[in-house]
Amino acid sequence: MGSPFAPPARRLAIAVFAFALISALAAPAHAITRIRADLNSCATLQQTLTREGAAVIRWPSERIAGYFLYDRYVSRHTLCPMGEEVVRTTVPAADNPRCVVYRCERITPRFNYQDD
């Protein structure tokens, strides 16, 4: 009959496995999609956001040659961090200079509840 306690090597293996499992579950599932607005139609941008949930959309600056503007855009409010809300905005797509998309923006309080 064996000891009720596992050998040290087995306990170490179980601890390493548990740590690896927790690390894998805590890490993001995949990298965020990056897409060029100026090379894609508005429908493609919106479909990408719907499919992926969020994406980084970038486009060339009109004022500075070789410089790109970008931001993270989302398909729904649940993808915004706590303290941010979804705001409607536009990006310049290949077929529409004002393609409607949504991004997260920090909420600013409407009232100051601090006692001064």
Backbone bond lengths (Angstrom), bond angles and torsions (degrees), N, CA, C in turn:
res aa  C-N    CA-C-N  psi(-1)  N-CA   C-N-CA  omega(-1)  CA-C   N-CA-C  phi
1 M - - - 1.437 - - 1.523 109.33 -
2 G 1.353 118.85 137.35 1.454 122.66 -176.38 1.510 112.65 -88.67
3 S 1.295 114.31 169.81 1.461 122.16 179.02 1.527 109.69 -70.20
4 P 1.338 119.54 145.98 1.465 120.88 178.55 1.527 112.64 -70.72
5 F 1.304 118.13 -11.84 1.456 121.90 -179.94 1.524 109.69 -100.86
6 A 1.326 116.64 139.90 1.464 121.13 179.53 1.526 109.33 -73.47
7 P 1.337 117.19 149.24 1.463 119.75 176.71 1.527 110.08 -62.52
8 P 1.348 118.30 155.15 1.470 121.45 -177.75 1.525 113.08 -56.76
9 A 1.307 118.69 -37.39 1.472 120.62 -179.76 1.524 110.88 -64.39
10 R 1.319 116.92 -39.24 1.467 120.38 179.49 1.532 110.61 -68.56
11 R 1.333 117.20 -41.51 1.475 120.34 177.66 1.520 110.83 -62.17
12 L 1.324 116.61 -39.72 1.461 120.34 178.16 1.518 111.02 -64.57
13 A 1.331 116.78 -42.90 1.465 120.83 178.67 1.527 110.88 -61.71
14 I 1.329 116.89 -41.59 1.464 120.49 179.20 1.529 110.32 -65.82
15 A 1.332 117.17 -40.92 1.474 120.81 179.13 1.522 110.97 -64.49
16 V 1.324 117.52 -42.27 1.471 121.01 179.14 1.520 109.98 -64.77
17 F 1.335 117.10 -43.21 1.459 120.64 178.45 1.533 111.09 -61.87
18 A 1.326 117.27 -44.07 1.466 121.47 179.57 1.530 111.07 -62.54
19 F 1.328 116.73 -41.87 1.464 120.80 178.66 1.525 110.45 -64.02
20 A 1.333 117.54 -43.57 1.466 121.62 179.70 1.526 110.85 -63.44
21 L 1.316 116.64 -40.74 1.463 120.56 179.47 1.523 111.51 -65.10
22 I 1.307 117.01 -45.41 1.470 121.00 178.90 1.524 110.50 -63.89
23 S 1.318 117.62 -40.94 1.467 121.54 179.04 1.523 110.96 -63.52
24 A 1.322 117.01 -41.73 1.462 120.99 -179.88 1.517 111.51 -65.59
25 L 1.326 117.28 -38.16 1.460 120.71 179.84 1.523 112.39 -73.11
26 A 1.312 117.53 -29.40 1.460 121.31 -178.15 1.526 112.31 -81.65
27 A 1.326 118.11 -23.25 1.467 121.86 -177.57 1.523 110.06 -77.50
28 P 1.336 117.84 151.34 1.454 120.42 176.41 1.530 110.93 -61.16
29 A 1.319 116.33 150.61 1.458 120.56 -176.28 1.530 112.14 -69.59
30 H 1.317 117.87 -36.50 1.461 120.34 -178.74 1.522 109.87 -158.24
31 A 1.305 115.02 167.21 1.468 120.06 177.87 1.525 109.58 -72.77
32 I 1.302 115.78 155.00 1.462 120.21 179.95 1.531 109.64 -75.27
33 T 1.323 115.77 142.62 1.463 122.21 179.30 1.515 109.68 -71.34
34 R 1.332 115.84 139.85 1.466 122.37 174.66 1.521 107.83 -117.15
35 I 1.330 116.67 133.47 1.459 120.24 -176.15 1.520 109.90 -142.33
36 R 1.320 116.32 141.87 1.467 122.07 178.09 1.521 109.26 -87.34
37 A 1.319 117.04 124.03 1.462 121.90 -179.38 1.527 111.07 -69.93
38 D 1.331 116.60 -39.65 1.457 119.94 -175.42 1.529 113.79 -71.97
39 L 1.320 118.25 -13.29 1.464 122.08 179.86 1.527 112.81 -105.41
40 N 1.330 117.01 -0.47 1.463 121.64 -177.32 1.519 111.02 -129.85
41 S 1.331 115.49 153.85 1.464 120.31 177.56 1.523 109.80 -74.05
42 C 1.309 114.91 163.66 1.463 120.95 178.06 1.526 109.77 -61.58
43 A 1.327 116.77 -41.08 1.466 120.66 179.69 1.524 111.07 -61.97
44 T 1.330 117.72 -39.08 1.465 121.43 178.68 1.521 110.72 -64.86
45 L 1.328 117.43 -42.12 1.463 120.94 178.05 1.522 110.52 -61.58
46 Q 1.320 116.67 -46.82 1.457 120.74 -178.61 1.527 111.66 -67.15
47 Q 1.334 118.05 -37.91 1.470 121.33 177.23 1.524 110.89 -65.86
48 T 1.337 116.54 -38.46 1.465 120.26 177.91 1.527 110.33 -62.52
49 L 1.319 116.82 -44.10 1.466 120.15 178.31 1.529 111.38 -64.17
50 T 1.311 117.47 -40.80 1.467 120.73 178.62 1.524 110.78 -64.23
51 R 1.326 116.74 -43.78 1.469 121.50 -177.95 1.525 112.30 -71.00
52 E 1.335 116.94 -45.72 1.461 121.72 -173.97 1.533 113.11 -89.84
53 G 1.335 116.96 -22.69 1.461 120.75 -176.56 1.514 112.39 91.97
54 A 1.329 116.18 -43.20 1.473 121.03 179.00 1.521 108.37 -151.42
55 A 1.325 115.94 153.73 1.460 121.18 178.41 1.526 108.84 -158.34
56 V 1.321 115.25 155.17 1.459 120.93 171.30 1.522 106.31 -93.47
57 I 1.322 115.85 118.96 1.462 121.23 178.57 1.512 107.81 -107.00
58 R 1.341 116.23 131.64 1.460 120.00 179.97 1.521 110.17 -132.23
59 W 1.328 114.55 156.77 1.457 121.84 -179.49 1.517 108.58 -154.80
60 P 1.359 117.54 156.88 1.465 120.41 -178.74 1.532 111.63 -69.69
61 S 1.306 115.21 143.01 1.463 121.06 176.27 1.518 109.45 -69.38
62 E 1.322 116.49 142.52 1.465 120.50 176.48 1.521 111.39 -80.94
63 R 1.337 117.41 -21.09 1.465 121.28 -176.12 1.521 114.52 -97.11
64 I 1.349 117.41 -31.57 1.461 120.37 -175.57 1.524 109.14 -121.48
65 A 1.324 117.26 116.05 1.462 122.03 -178.52 1.531 110.56 -64.04
66 G 1.334 116.17 136.52 1.456 121.44 177.67 1.522 114.40 77.26
67 Y 1.318 118.06 5.77 1.466 122.47 -178.24 1.531 108.67 -108.84
68 F 1.331 116.90 135.55 1.462 121.00 -179.89 1.520 111.22 -111.21
69 L 1.322 114.52 141.58 1.464 122.41 172.71 1.522 107.13 -100.35
70 Y 1.313 117.27 147.49 1.458 120.01 -178.60 1.518 110.37 -157.78
71 D 1.329 114.85 162.18 1.461 122.03 174.11 1.518 107.59 -163.18
72 R 1.311 115.89 168.94 1.464 122.35 177.35 1.523 107.36 -94.77
73 Y 1.324 115.98 127.44 1.458 122.33 -179.55 1.527 109.05 -118.52
74 V 1.319 116.19 150.91 1.462 121.27 -174.15 1.529 111.04 -130.12
75 S 1.337 114.97 163.78 1.461 119.91 178.63 1.530 112.37 -99.08
76 R 1.360 116.54 -17.90 1.465 119.25 -178.56 1.531 110.68 -153.70
77 H 1.311 115.66 159.43 1.466 121.47 -174.49 1.524 113.16 -66.40
78 T 1.321 118.55 -24.12 1.460 120.34 -178.08 1.527 112.80 -68.08
79 L 1.315 117.29 -12.66 1.466 121.16 178.91 1.524 112.68 -91.24
80 C 1.321 116.59 -0.62 1.461 120.60 176.59 1.529 109.31 -87.32
81 P 1.330 116.88 142.63 1.467 119.54 175.80 1.524 110.70 -64.70
82 M 1.319 115.84 159.99 1.455 120.69 178.38 1.534 109.44 -58.55
83 G 1.306 116.50 136.73 1.456 121.04 -179.07 1.520 113.08 92.28
84 E 1.345 116.61 2.61 1.459 120.98 177.08 1.522 109.56 -125.66
85 E 1.336 114.97 155.67 1.462 120.96 178.83 1.526 109.54 -130.45
86 V 1.323 116.11 163.62 1.460 121.49 180.00 1.520 109.44 -79.35
87 V 1.336 115.64 133.88 1.462 122.07 178.79 1.528 108.24 -127.39
88 R 1.315 115.93 133.61 1.461 121.41 178.26 1.520 109.40 -75.50
89 T 1.335 116.36 135.94 1.460 121.86 178.21 1.523 108.72 -149.96
90 T 1.316 117.75 179.01 1.458 120.76 179.15 1.528 110.47 -129.35
91 V 1.336 114.59 152.97 1.468 121.96 173.79 1.524 107.81 -130.19
92 P 1.343 117.97 153.66 1.472 120.32 -179.45 1.529 112.16 -83.41
93 A 1.338 116.73 98.33 1.470 121.49 177.34 1.525 109.53 -82.51
94 A 1.329 116.69 170.45 1.464 121.28 -178.34 1.521 111.93 -61.78
95 D 1.334 117.57 -35.11 1.462 121.07 -176.52 1.526 114.47 -107.53
96 N 1.326 116.94 -3.05 1.458 120.09 -176.38 1.531 109.00 -151.41
97 P 1.320 118.50 113.83 1.463 120.09 -178.17 1.530 113.71 -69.11
98 R 1.338 117.47 -10.68 1.464 121.10 -179.64 1.534 110.30 -132.36
99 C 1.315 116.15 59.81 1.463 122.69 179.19 1.533 108.81 -72.90
100 V 1.316 116.84 124.88 1.467 122.12 -175.84 1.533 110.41 -79.57
101 V 1.330 114.94 125.88 1.466 123.52 175.64 1.535 107.41 -140.33
102 Y 1.334 116.32 176.74 1.459 120.68 -178.01 1.525 110.03 -128.97
103 R 1.339 115.20 142.05 1.462 119.86 176.68 1.517 109.07 -134.35
104 C 1.316 115.29 163.59 1.465 120.96 179.60 1.526 109.37 -87.58
105 E 1.310 115.78 139.65 1.465 121.08 179.29 1.528 108.76 -138.99
106 R 1.325 115.65 141.00 1.465 120.78 -179.28 1.525 109.87 -61.96
107 I 1.317 114.70 135.81 1.461 121.25 179.30 1.521 109.08 -76.57
108 T 1.326 116.21 131.56 1.463 120.07 174.29 1.527 107.28 -105.22
109 P 1.312 117.58 128.85 1.464 120.44 -178.77 1.528 111.70 -60.51
110 R 1.314 116.55 139.43 1.464 120.52 178.46 1.525 110.93 -80.17
111 F 1.308 115.63 -26.76 1.451 120.08 -179.47 1.525 109.06 -130.00
112 N 1.301 116.42 146.67 1.447 120.97 175.35 1.517 108.43 -96.52
113 Y 1.339 115.90 111.03 1.459 120.05 -176.36 1.516 113.51 -90.92
114 Q 1.324 117.57 6.68 1.450 119.93 179.23 1.526 110.19 -77.36
115 D 1.307 114.83 139.81 1.474 119.32 176.87 1.511 109.02 -83.03
116 D 1.295 116.20 117.13 1.478 120.72 178.45 1.504 110.80 -109.92
